[in-house]
Amino acid sequence: MGRAATIVLPLIAAAVAPAVIAVALMALFSGDLTGASAIGLMVFIVAAAHVLLLGVPVFAFLYWRNWVRWWSLTALGFVAGCIPAGIVFWPPRYEKREYASSWQEDGVWTMVDGMPTLAGWLIYGKGIAWFGALGAVAALAFWFTRTRLMRSDKSLERTREE
């Protein structure tokens, strides 16, 4: 297997993993797979953009510093998943509120006088954490695929040398 494959295939795995998780969660929670291929495709496209724009530079930096470990990739994958979602969904707002300055969700005040409450911030953080978890899964998929390919590549080199 060539050197390019040990980078390209893990990048593909990192983009596919969140899409598989999203479709699996859709099947688990709704039981209806109508539109699953569209959801999977959208998640794949967004994940691929994250991998190329955020994951590749992070991996290059870690590789340059010789810090490529499963835990460093997972932690930075989580951060890389959180940052874009945090920017897109900032500030916390509620679309259903019909221009009201206060909002309740499940009987708990999440916004009062236009300012998010602690409960509002916790809901916002929980949503961002889901994106971070998908980033961590993508990073683990990258690491796992890359280590397996590197391991198989080394075993072939030893066979050729003997």
VEXDREN-2710 file (C-alpha; in Angstrom, 1 decimal):
% VEXDREN-2710
k/r/px/py/pz
1/MET/0.0/0.0/0.0
2/GLY/1.4/3.4/-1.0
3/ARG/2.1/6.3/1.3
4/ALA/-0.8/8.3/-0.1
5/ALA/-3.2/5.5/0.8
6/THR/-2.1/5.7/4.5
7/ILE/-3.3/9.3/4.5
8/VAL/-6.3/9.3/2.1
9/LEU/-8.1/6.2/3.5
10/PRO/-8.0/7.4/7.1
11/LEU/-9.3/10.8/5.9
12/ILE/-12.2/9.0/4.2
13/ALA/-12.8/6.9/7.3
14/ALA/-12.9/10.1/9.4
15/ALA/-15.6/11.6/7.2
16/VAL/-17.7/8.4/7.0
17/ALA/-17.7/7.6/10.7
18/PRO/-19.9/10.6/11.8
19/ALA/-22.3/9.9/8.9
20/VAL/-22.7/6.3/10.0
21/ILE/-23.3/7.4/13.6
22/ALA/-25.9/10.0/12.5
23/VAL/-27.8/7.4/10.5
24/ALA/-27.6/4.9/13.3
25/LEU/-28.9/7.4/15.8
26/MET/-31.7/8.3/13.4
27/ALA/-32.7/4.7/13.2
28/LEU/-32.4/4.1/16.9
29/PHE/-34.4/7.1/18.1
30/SER/-37.0/7.5/15.3
31/GLY/-37.2/4.0/13.9
32/ASP/-37.9/5.5/10.5
33/LEU/-35.1/5.5/7.9
34/THR/-37.0/7.7/5.5
35/GLY/-34.4/10.3/4.3
36/ALA/-31.5/8.4/6.0
37/SER/-29.5/8.5/2.8
38/ALA/-30.0/12.3/2.5
39/ILE/-29.0/12.8/6.2
40/GLY/-26.0/10.5/5.8
41/LEU/-24.9/12.4/2.7
42/MET/-25.3/15.8/4.4
43/VAL/-23.4/14.7/7.5
44/PHE/-20.7/13.2/5.3
45/ILE/-20.2/16.4/3.4
46/VAL/-20.0/18.5/6.6
47/ALA/-17.7/16.0/8.2
48/ALA/-15.4/15.9/5.1
49/ALA/-15.2/19.7/5.2
50/HIS/-14.3/19.6/8.9
51/VAL/-11.7/16.9/8.2
52/LEU/-10.1/18.8/5.4
53/LEU/-10.2/22.3/6.9
54/LEU/-9.6/21.5/10.6
55/GLY/-8.4/17.9/10.8
56/VAL/-5.6/17.9/8.3
57/PRO/-3.9/21.0/9.8
58/VAL/-4.3/19.6/13.3
59/PHE/-2.8/16.3/12.3
60/ALA/0.0/18.0/10.4
61/PHE/0.9/20.0/13.6
62/LEU/0.7/16.9/15.8
63/TYR/2.8/14.9/13.3
64/TRP/5.4/17.7/13.2
65/ARG/5.6/17.8/17.0
66/ASN/5.6/14.0/17.2
67/TRP/2.5/14.1/19.4
68/VAL/0.3/11.8/17.3
69/ARG/-1.4/9.6/19.9
70/TRP/-5.0/8.3/20.1
71/TRP/-5.8/10.5/23.0
72/SER/-4.4/13.7/21.4
73/LEU/-6.3/13.1/18.2
74/THR/-9.5/12.3/20.1
75/ALA/-9.2/15.4/22.3
76/LEU/-8.5/17.7/19.3
77/GLY/-11.2/16.0/17.3
78/PHE/-13.6/16.9/20.0
79/VAL/-12.5/20.5/20.0
80/ALA/-12.6/20.6/16.2
81/GLY/-16.2/19.3/16.3
82/CYS/-17.2/21.9/18.9
83/ILE/-15.7/25.1/17.5
84/PRO/-17.6/25.4/14.2
85/ALA/-20.9/24.3/15.8
86/GLY/-20.3/26.8/18.6
87/ILE/-19.8/29.6/16.1
88/VAL/-22.8/28.7/14.0
89/PHE/-25.2/28.3/16.9
90/TRP/-24.0/31.4/18.8
91/PRO/-25.7/33.2/20.5
92/PRO/-28.2/30.8/22.1
93/ARG/-31.6/31.7/20.7
94/TYR/-35.0/30.0/20.5
95/GLU/-36.8/30.1/17.1
96/LYS/-40.2/29.1/18.6
97/ARG/-40.4/32.0/21.0
98/GLU/-42.2/34.3/18.6
99/TYR/-40.2/37.4/19.5
100/ALA/-40.7/36.9/23.2
101/SER/-37.8/37.9/25.5
102/SER/-38.3/35.0/27.9
103/TRP/-38.6/31.3/27.1
104/GLN/-39.4/28.1/28.9
105/GLU/-38.4/24.6/27.8
106/ASP/-40.0/21.6/29.6
107/GLY/-41.1/24.0/32.4
108/VAL/-37.6/25.4/33.0
109/TRP/-36.7/29.0/32.2
110/THR/-33.9/28.9/29.6
111/MET/-34.1/32.6/28.7
112/VAL/-35.2/35.6/30.8
113/ASP/-35.3/39.1/29.4
114/GLY/-33.3/38.0/26.3
115/MET/-30.5/36.5/28.4
116/PRO/-29.9/32.8/28.6
117/THR/-30.1/31.3/32.1
118/LEU/-27.9/28.6/33.4
119/ALA/-30.3/26.0/32.0
120/GLY/-30.2/27.7/28.6
121/TRP/-26.4/27.6/28.6
122/LEU/-26.4/23.9/29.6
123/ILE/-28.8/23.1/26.7
124/TYR/-26.5/25.0/24.4
125/GLY/-23.4/23.2/25.8
126/LYS/-25.1/19.8/25.4
127/GLY/-25.9/20.5/21.7
128/ILE/-22.3/21.6/21.1
129/ALA/-21.0/18.5/23.0
130/TRP/-22.9/16.3/20.5
131/PHE/-20.9/17.8/17.6
132/GLY/-17.7/17.4/19.7
133/ALA/-18.5/13.7/20.2
134/LEU/-18.9/13.3/16.4
135/GLY/-15.5/15.0/16.0
136/ALA/-13.9/12.7/18.5
137/VAL/-15.4/9.6/16.7
138/ALA/-14.0/10.9/13.4
139/ALA/-10.6/11.4/15.0
140/LEU/-10.7/7.9/16.4
141/ALA/-11.7/6.5/13.0
142/PHE/-8.8/8.3/11.4
143/TRP/-6.3/7.1/14.1
144/PHE/-7.6/3.5/14.0
145/THR/-7.5/3.3/10.2
146/ARG/-4.1/4.9/9.9
147/THR/-2.5/2.6/12.6
148/ARG/-3.9/-0.5/10.9
149/LEU/-2.6/0.6/7.5
150/MET/0.8/1.6/8.8
151/ARG/1.0/-1.8/10.6
152/SER/0.1/-3.7/7.4
153/ASP/2.6/-1.6/5.5
154/LYS/5.4/-2.4/7.9
155/SER/4.7/-6.1/7.8
156/LEU/5.0/-6.0/4.0
157/GLU/8.3/-4.2/4.2
158/ARG/9.7/-6.8/6.6
159/THR/8.7/-9.6/4.2
160/ARG/10.4/-7.9/1.3
161/GLU/13.6/-7.4/3.2
162/GLU/14.0/-11.0/4.3
END
